[in-house]
Amino acid sequence: MKKRKAQVHPRPSRIRLGRAFAMSGPDSLMPARKGEVSPDAILDSLRLYSKVGWYSMHEAKRNGMECAAFIHGLGPKYSIILVASIKTLFAEVGLRPKITSTHSSVTVEY
C-alpha cells in the first residue's frame, strides 16, 4: 500500500493566526525579558517556547550563517503557522531569513 503525502496549502487564516501569535506572545515577552526587540530577544523567546514543549529547537552554523531548526509532531498545518510567526518576528527587526518547512519541521537561516 502506498503512503499518501498530505498536501496542506498555506490558507490565509493559518498565516493570520501565525502573525497574531507572533504579535501577542513572543513580541510582548521580548521587552520584558531582554529590554528590547532584537534578533537575540527573538531567539530567546523561541528557545523559551522550545522549553515549554511546542517544538524542539536546534541551533547551528551552516555555510557561514546561523541556522535554527524547529522539530515538532503537530503536522503540516502547524508548520504553516510557525513559519508565519517566525517571519513576523524577524520582520520586527528588519530581517528576512530564509525559511524552509516540511510537515514536521521548520528551518530558519539568518
KEVO-529897 format. One record per residue (C-alpha): residue number from 1; residue in one letter; chain; x, y, z. Coordinates in steps of 0.02 Angstrom, whole numbers. Example, Ala and Ser with C-alpha at 12.3 -4.5 7.8 and 13.67 -1.06 7.14 Angstrom:
% residues 2
PT    k  r  c      c1      c2      c3
PT    1  a  A     615    -225     390
PT    2  s  A     684     -53     357
END
This chain:
% residues 110
PT    k  r  c      c1      c2      c3
PT    1  m  A       0       0       0
PT    2  k  A      68     170     -49
PT    3  k  A      83     307      79
PT    4  r  A      -1     469      29
PT    5  k  A      84     629      74
PT    6  a  A     -35     758     144
PT    7  q  A     -41     917      43
PT    8  v  A     -81    1065     153
PT    9  h  A     -84    1236      75
PT   10  p  A     -50    1395     173
PT   11  r  A    -226    1461     193
PT   12  p  A    -238    1646     236
PT   13  s  A    -320    1602     402
PT   14  r  A    -168    1498     456
PT   15  i  A     -49    1636     406
PT   16  r  A    -152    1765     502
PT   17  l  A    -152    1650     653
PT   18  g  A      38    1637     648
PT   19  r  A      57    1825     633
PT   20  a  A     -65    1856     776
PT   21  f  A      29    1731     885
PT   22  a  A     193    1820     849
PT   23  m  A     121    1990     894
PT   24  s  A      34    1935    1055
PT   25  g  A     152    1804    1126
PT   26  p  A     339    1822    1099
PT   27  d  A     325    2004    1046
PT   28  s  A     259    2052    1217
PT   29  l  A     386    1942    1309
PT   30  m  A     542    2008    1223
PT   31  p  A     545    2181    1303
PT   32  a  A     506    2105    1472
PT   33  r  A     647    1975    1463
PT   34  k  A     781    2068    1362
PT   35  g  A     730    2251    1373
PT   36  e  A     715    2267    1184
PT   37  v  A     658    2183    1024
PT   38  s  A     816    2117     939
PT   39  p  A     873    1960     849
PT   40  d  A     941    1892    1014
PT   41  a  A     775    1928    1100
PT   42  i  A     682    1838     960
PT   43  l  A     793    1684     980
PT   44  d  A     774    1692    1168
PT   45  s  A     584    1690    1150
PT   46  l  A     591    1546    1027
PT   47  r  A     704    1450    1148
PT   48  l  A     579    1481    1287
PT   49  y  A     438    1404    1185
PT   50  s  A     552    1257    1148
PT   51  k  A     572    1227    1334
PT   52  v  A     383    1230    1354
PT   53  g  A     373    1088    1229
PT   54  w  A     292    1165    1075
PT   55  y  A     439    1105     971
PT   56  s  A     620    1053     990
PT   57  m  A     740    1192     938
PT   58  h  A     915    1156     875
PT   59  e  A    1042    1290     829
PT   60  a  A    1198    1277     721
PT   61  k  A    1304    1367     592
PT   62  r  A    1285    1316     411
PT   63  n  A    1375    1395     263
PT   64  g  A    1430    1538     374
PT   65  m  A    1253    1578     427
PT   66  e  A    1162    1547     590
PT   67  c  A    1030    1413     574
PT   68  a  A     888    1359     688
PT   69  a  A     782    1204     661
PT   70  f  A     614    1179     745
PT   71  i  A     558     997     752
PT   72  h  A     378     961     801
PT   73  g  A     249     823     788
PT   74  l  A      97     932     761
PT   75  g  A      78     912     573
PT   76  p  A      91    1019     418
PT   77  k  A     -38    1148     474
PT   78  y  A      69    1190     625
PT   79  s  A     220    1212     510
PT   80  i  A     124    1344     412
PT   81  i  A      76    1436     572
PT   82  l  A     255    1426     638
PT   83  v  A     329    1494     475
PT   84  a  A     209    1643     478
PT   85  s  A     250    1676     660
PT   86  i  A     439    1669     633
PT   87  k  A     429    1782     479
PT   88  t  A     330    1909     579
PT   89  l  A     452    1905     724
PT   90  f  A     605    1930     615
PT   91  a  A     517    2068     516
PT   92  e  A     504    2164     681
PT   93  v  A     693    2190     674
PT   94  g  A     705    2210     485
PT   95  l  A     771    2036     444
PT   96  r  A     708    1920     308
PT   97  p  A     779    1748     347
PT   98  k  A     775    1602     227
PT   99  i  A     639    1485     293
PT  100  t  A     602    1309     234
PT  101  s  A     475    1190     306
PT  102  t  A     411    1012     300
PT  103  h  A     263     928     383
PT  104  s  A     363     909     545
PT  105  s  A     498    1044     544
PT  106  v  A     541    1223     505
PT  107  t  A     719    1280     467
PT  108  v  A     773    1462     477
PT  109  e  A     938    1531     409
PT  110  y  A     983    1710     455
END
